[in-house]
Amino acid sequence: MKNLYPLAFAIVIGLAGCGKKTASPGTSQGNFQPETAGSQWTYAVSENFNPSNSVLMVAAEAQLGTTFPPFDTSYSETLTALSRDTSIGGLQYSIISADSVANNNIYSSIQGTDYYGIGVIPDFVLSGVGGVGTELPVLYLKDQPAKTTWTQSVIGVGAAPGTTDTTVYTITINSINGTLLVNGTTYTGVTDETVKILPGGLTALAAGAGVPAGIDLSLTGDYYFARGVGLIEVDVNSSLYGFQYTQKLTSSSIIK
C-alpha cells in the first residue's frame, strides 16, 4: 500500500506463498491462502481521509501542533506469490511480492487452522501518537466456526524514541461457508470476520480530545476470505477518524 503520512492506513493481504504447507483440515476446496508461486491478485483500492470530519483528529491536530492532510484516492495494485519463504520467530512464512503501488511485501504462514501474517492487518500511524507494529506477526484468521473470537496484543515501536506502544487486536468470525458477489464474480466458501484494532496511544489522545469514556476507539474493518482464492474484499468505515477504505478483488490467477 501507499505510505500516507502522517496518517497511514495500509491494508494488505495474506494470500499466496510458496512454502510446503498443507490445506486446513477437513477442507476440500483448499485453504484461505493459495501458496503456488506465480499466483496473482489484483485489487481496486479506494481511500478517503478527511480530518475535519473527525472531532478526534481535529483535537489531535491541536494537541500535536500539526495538520493532517486530507486525501481521496483510488488505485489498482497487484500482488504475486514468490517461490521464496523466510523464517520469522521460528515460523516459516511465504513471501508475497507487492507492486510499486502496494510498496511493501507481505508475509503469511499457515499453522494448522491458524493464519499468521505481517502486513495483512491495517497499518495505522499517527504522528506523535504511535501506531500498529506490523513488523510483528498477527494471528489474522482462524479456520473455525462462526462466533469464534480471539484477542492479541502486539508491542511495537512507540511515537517517542526508545518507547513502545501496545496495540490490541480483537478478531471475530461472523460467518463461514457463505457467498459474496465482488466486482461481478460470485465467490463461495467465504469466511467473513471483523477486525478491531486499538493502538494504546489513542486512549490518551481521546481523553484529551474530550471523547466520552466508553466510546469504542478501535479501527474496525470487515474482511472476506474465499477458499482457494484468498482475500476478496475489505471494508473499513471509521467515522471517528474521518477515514474510509475499500479493497476489492478485480481479478486473480491462482496456480494449482
N, C-alpha and C positions, 0 to 999 in steps of 0.2 A: 504494500500500500504506500501511497504517498505519505511522507512525513510532514504533517501540517503543524506548524509551531506558532504560538506557544501551546495551542490546544491541538492534540493529535489523537485521532482515533484510527487504528489500523486493524481492520477485521479481515483476517485471512484464514486460510483453511488448512485442515489436517486431512489431506486426501491420500494421494498415492505415495508410493515409495518402491524400493526395490528389495527390501530385506526379505529373508526367507521366513515369513511369518505364516501362521495358519488362520483360516477363517474362524470367526466366532463359533463356538459350539452350537449345534442344532440349526444352523442356517444353511439353506440350500441355494440361496441367491447370492452368497458371498457376504463379506463384511462391509462396514461403512468406510473402509479405507482401501480402495484398489491400490495395488502395490507394484504393478508391472511397469518397468522403465519405458518411457516414451508415451505413456498415457498423458492426456492433456485436458485441461478445463479452462474455458473462457467465461468470464463473468462481466455483466453490466453492473457498474457500481455508481451509486448516487450519494453524495454527502452534502449536508447543509448545516451550517453553524451560524446562528445569529445571537450573539451575546446580549444584545439589547432586549431580547425577548425573555431573558432569564434574570430574575432578581438575584440569584446566587452569583451569576457571572458578573453582573454589574457591581455587586458588593466586593467580589474578588478583585476586580479592576481597581476599586478604590483602596482596598487594603494593601494590594501589592504595588500600587503606583504604576500600573501598566495598562495597556489596551490590547484586548484580544481581537485580532482582525476577523471579521466575518468571512465566510466562504460559501459558495454554492457551486458545486462542480459535479460533472458526470463523466465517466470514462470507462474504458474496457481494459481488462487485464487477463493475462494468460499464465497459467501455472503448469509446469511439466515435471513429471516424475523422473528422477535421475536413476542411474544404475550405481548409486553410491549410498552407503549408510555411514553413520557415525555413532560413537558411544558417548552417552551423556549420563552421568550419575549412575553408571552401571547398567543402563538400559540401551538397547540398540534402536536407533532412530533412522527412519527413512528420510531422505532429503528431497524436498520439493523445490525446484528452481523457479524463481519468480522472474517475470519480465521486468523491463526498466520502469514500468508504471508501478507494479506491486512493490518493487525495490528490494524487499527483504525475503530471503529464503524461509521456508517453513520446515519444521522437524516434527515427525509424528511416529508414535510407537504403539503397537497393539500388544497388550499383555492379557491373554485370555479374553475376557469380555470387556476389558477396560482399555480406553483410548487416551494416551497421553500426548500432549503437544506443546510445542513452543511456537508462538506466533499464531496459534489457532484462535484464541480468545482475544477480544479487542485490546489494543494498547490504549492507555489513557495517560496523557502527560499534561499537567497544568503547571506552568512555570511558577516557581516559588512555593508550590504546594506538595508536589510529588506525583507519583503515578504508579501504574501497574508494572511490576518487574517481570516482563515477559521473557527475560533471559533464563527463567526457571520453568521447568515443566508444570503443566496444569492438567489434571485429570478432567478432560473436557467432555467426555461421553462415556456412558456405560450401556452395554447391550443388555438391558434389564427391563422389567415390566414398567408400565406407566405408574406414576406416583413415586418412583424411586427418586430420592434426593440425597445430595451429599454436599459437604462444605469443605473447602480447602483454604488454608492461609498460606500466602506466599510472601516472603520477606524480600523486598527489592531495595534498590538504591533510593535514598530519600532526596528531598529537594536541596538540603544543605550538604556541603562536602562532609563525608565521614559519617553521615546519618543513614538510617534505614526507614522504610515505610512498609507497613504490613497491609497487604491487600487481601480481602476475604472474598472468595468465590462461593456462591451458592447456586447449585445447578439442580434443576428438577425435570425429570422426564414427564412430559404432558401426555403423549400418546405414542403408540407404536403401530407398525404394520398398516399405516394409513396411505392415502394417495394425495398428491398435490400437483396442481397444474402450474408450471413455471415456464413462462415465455413460449406457450403453445405446446409444451410437452407434458404429458401426464406421467408422473413418477409413482411407482408403487413401492411397498416395503419401507415407507417413510417413518422415521422417528422424529418427533418434534420435542425440543427441550427449551426451557427458559434459563438464561444465564444472567445472574445478578452479580455485579462487581462493585465492591466498596473499598476504594483506597482510604487508608487511615487518615491521611491529611485532609480529606474532605469534611470529616466530622468537625474539626476545629474551625474550618472555613465557614461551614454552615452556621455554626453557633455565632460567629462574629457577624454573619450576614443577617442574623435575626430569624433564621429559618426555625419554625417551631419544633420542639422536641417531639420525636415520634414520627416525623416525616421520613419516608424511605429515601435515602440518598443514593441508593445503588444505581449504577448504569445498567439498564435492563434491555436484553435483546432476546428474540426468538430465533432459534437455529433449526434448520430442517436438513436431515441427512437421509439419503436414499441408499438402500443396499445395492452394492455393486457399482455405485456411482460416486458417492461421497457427499459433500456439502452441496445442496442445491439452492438454498436461499437463507439469507439473514435479514432480519428486520429489527432495527433499533429506533425507537422514538422516545427520546429523553427530553421532555419539555422542561424539566427542572434545569437542564443545562443548555437549552436552546439548540439541541442537536438532533438531527435525523440522519439515518444511514440505511441504505438497502443494498444488497448484493444478490444478484440473481444469475443462475447459470444460463448461458445462452447456447452453449454447445459443449460437447465433450467427446473425446475419443479414448475409450477405455480399452486397452490391450489386454486380452485374456491370457 
